Amino acid sequence: MPLLPLEDLPGPLPVSTPGPAPVPVPFRLPAAARLATKVLTLLPLLLIAVWAAVDWHAMYDGTTRLASADPWWLLAALFFTCLGWGTAALVRQGAVPERLPTGLLIASQFAAGAANHALPASIGAHAVTLRFLQGRGIPLARATASLALYSLVRPIAKTFVLLVFLVSFPEILQFGQLAPRGWSLLLAFGGLATALTTATVLLTAVPRLRRPALRCVRTALTDVRQLHTMPSRILALWGGAAAAPVLQATVIFSVGASLGMPLSWAQVVLAFLAASTAVGAVPAPGGIGPVDAATVFTMVAFGAPMDLATASVIGYRVLTVWLPLLPGALMLSALVHRKVL
């Protein structure tokens, strides 16, 4: 086959002149997604309005009693309430190996408090924290495992703190008055057996549920081993979980002291630890209801007047729930709007 001589080649190929660069089209969320974002932004405020309409009398009575209390003790109660949000952020940080931004983490836990008091069994707080962790680049399986570790460590640490107080102050606890008996024990063991049986049946009968559950367990075990090789995470996780119930009880003690309740700090802490350990698993929003009633009962068993014990718990709920609820909901809305959640 003859080759074409080089001198017979045509002239140089025309060079194509590049046109103007295409202008990138800005990304816009679909209309349904934009509507969902607006609804999520306003949903916390709607929940506050509904809850205020249902539980208005409790908020009004508690606020009225607090108006005549010692303001310095109330200021101390507010201080310990603020420490509680920092403690929650500390435990969340201890449940993941990655370093989380401190300011955003505390803001997310402050916002999670508003969601926690709107949904039962801490579902709201876990949902907010899950979205926050995913926004920090943590995969869903590992973020879910950190929530499971958080939920497991807190009752273990609370039980340990309760045992420490029982050993340290054996003379102030009256087991005969506080020990559950009869139907209380039957209901407690029945509820525990029902929960374990339901979980076992679901994991056995539903393969789609079993596979992600096993994957979450494997991820959680891997993260637990890694976290417990990091002293800073051990201190944050277990130290924060142990300090959280003590701070909550200290808020109750400060409110009670402002009203003149005659119980000591150790008695109030023991009353709250015993009450929250006994009925804390009841799925009420933020533990409101069962924990409150049990705390009043234990403080009365320790010798507190019924009206002062009730007013102290109501004041505690005003400071830890109602007072930060609106700012927490606004923070939640702001974090959703800024795509942090």
C-alpha positions, 0 to 999 in steps of 0.5 A: 500500500503506497504511503502518502508523501509528507509534502502532499499533506494538507495544511494544518488542521484548523484550531477550534477556538474555545467558546465561553465557559458554560455557566454552572447552574446553581443547585436548587433543592426540589420544591418538596425538599424545600417545603420539608426543610421549612416544616422541620424548621417550624416543627419544634415551635409547633410542638412547644405550642401544643405542649404548652396548651396541654401542660400549662397548669404545671408550668404556671404553678411551678413558676408561681412557687419559684417567684417566692424562692431564694434567687441565689439558690435559683441562680445556682440551680441555673448554673448546674443546669447549664453544666448539664448541657456541657456534660451531655456534649462530653459524653457524646464526644467520648462515644466517637473516636473523631474530634468533634467541634466543641461549639457546634457539639454543645449547640447540638446538645442544647437543641437536642434537649428541646427535641428530647422533651417532645418525643419519648425514650430520648428519640428526639435527642438521638435523632438530632445527634445522629444528624449532627454526627452524619454532618461531621462525616461519620458514617451512619453505622458508626453514628448509630453505634455511638448512640447505642454506646451512649444509651448503654453507658449512661444507666451503667454509670448511674447505677455505679454512682448509686452504689457509691452513694449507698456505700458512702451514706448507708445511714440515710437510706431506708430500704424498707420504705423504698424497696419495690415489692409485689406488683411493682417488681412484677411489672418491672420484670415483666416489662424487661422480659417483654422488651427482650422477647420482642427484640429477639423475635424481631431479629429472628423473624425479620432478616432485613432488620437482622443484617443491619443490627448485626452490622451495627453491633460489629461496628459498636464493638470495634469502636468500643475497643478503639475508644477504650485505648484513648484515655481522653475518650474514657474520661469523657464517656464514663466521667460525663455519664457519671456526672450527669445524674449528680448534676440533675439531682443537684439542680433539684437540691438547689431548687429545694434549698431555695424553697426551704426543703429540709433534706441534705444534698446526699439525700436528694441525690440518692432520692433522684438516683433511686427514682430515675433508676427504678422508672427511668426506662418508662418511655415518657418524653424526657422522663417527665411523669414517672421520674417526677412522681418517683422522685417526689415519693423518695424525697417524702420517704426521706422526710421532706414535706409533700408540698415542698418535694412537689414544688422542688420537682416542678421547679426543676422541670421549669428550669431544665425543660420550660426555661430552655425549651424555646431557646433550644427550639430556636437553636434547633431551627437555626441548625437545620436552616444552616444545614448543620443537621 
